[in-house]
Amino acid sequence: NNKLYNSNNFSIEEYNNLIDTITLLEYGPNILDEYFSEEEHLTNILINHSITPYMRMKMVDWMIEIFTTIPTKEITFFISVNIMDRFFYYSKKEYKSENLHLIGICSIFLAFKYSETFPIKLDFVVEKIAHNKFKKEEIIKMENEILITLNFSLIKPTLYEFTSFYFRHIFY
């Protein structure tokens, strides 16, 4: 129902693609510059922890399984992994393999709160994702540790934003 839309010339899909293309051409370089300036280059994120890269890989694999069973936006997965990795990178406290599952669960929970219109409830997290292995209080405590460690800055550009930008640029 846009005033500029003329049903005689364009379909709604064609019109939306045209607007996206114009927007991308006009603002795309600024958006990409912002992504690059906000991006964090995290290396050796596990160096201060007793968690191996293999364990982290298994956690990410498990997170993929969770995200395939819950209807969600694709970006929510990328945000959850980004939260987890940044938490490990900035954490002064040493975390061990037995902490990994709780950290992964809390990263998922925080990502859902940020990116989903209807985020999951704590009861759902405890029962369906954590399978009652953690109490609500443990999840809330770890969630607070993550938030404090990240200075409540949950969102940084992820691989999702970069690839989405480039795919849109290629196909429009």
C-alpha positions, 0 to 999 in steps of 0.5 A: 500500500505504498503511494509510489507503487503503481500496479500498472507497471510493477508487481509488488515483488518487483517493486519491493526488489527495486526499493531494496536495490535502491536502498542497497545502492544508496546506503549499502557502503555506509552499512558495510562500513559500520559492520566492519567498524563494529566487527570484533576479530576474536582470536584464541577465544579459549586460551584462558579456559579449559575448553578445547576447540573440539568441545566448542565445535561440539557445542556449536553442533548441538546448538544447530540441533536445537535451532533445527527443532525450534522455529526461529530466525536464522540470525538467532543462531549466529547471535547465540554463537557470537555471544558465547564466543565473545563471552569466552574471549572477554571472561577473566574467569576460567571456565571448564568443560562442565560449564560449556553446556550452561554457557551455550544454553544461556547464549541461546536464551539471550539470542532469543530474547534479542532477536525473536518477536516471541522469545522462549520462556525460561521454563521452556529453556529448563525443560526442553533445551536443558532437559532439567539438568540446570535449575532456573537459578543457575541459568539466570546466574550464568545469564547475568555473568554473560551480560556483565562480561559483555557489558550488556553489549550483546550484538556485534556483526556476525557472519550472517550480516556480512553474507546477507549483505553480499548476497543481496548485493550480488542478486539485486 
